Amino acid sequence: SRITAITGRSGAGKTTLIHALLRLFDCDGGRILLDGRPLESIAREDLWGNTGFMPQAAALFRGSVRENICGGRRVEDRAIDRACEAAGLACRIGMSSPGYDAQIGESGFLLSTGERQRLAFARAIVCDPALLVLDEPTAHLDSCGEDVICHAIQERRRSGSTIIIVTHSPAILKIADDVITIENGAVSRIFTQ
């Protein structure tokens, strides 16, 4: 298990690369291997069933914190507690009187931008995915929130997840095992720490 950070200027192709990795579309050229197997040979359902994904703009829906974390999946309360603790939500939301049943409003408007981002992170990790793909997971967090997410990412690596992160964050780049720089849709540099 490793942490691979993907960085580069806006519009360089970082998000497109992770969308290809997630098989949100199939590539016309090139090749992506997952555990040595061509990605196109893996059914999307199998890939997605073992992947946690946090897009740059997380889609939240009207409902409770719990419903947004579970996303229609059956998830035990212990897993929700662990995910919220890792995301730094437990002390903010879990201890309030409605707890994880607190309503977040349409698109999460009752939460701060940072809380929405933490909620999306909790959703991505709640089922202990083998592959965790994060697109700018700390973009709207202060340094304390960034530290919490960096710690959680390192814990996921220790528990065996392979993690791919699109980021500009120096803190995340520091904990990455590999840093890939993308320029004009192509890999321009790979750095292994």
Disulfide bonds with the S-S distance in Angstrom:
none
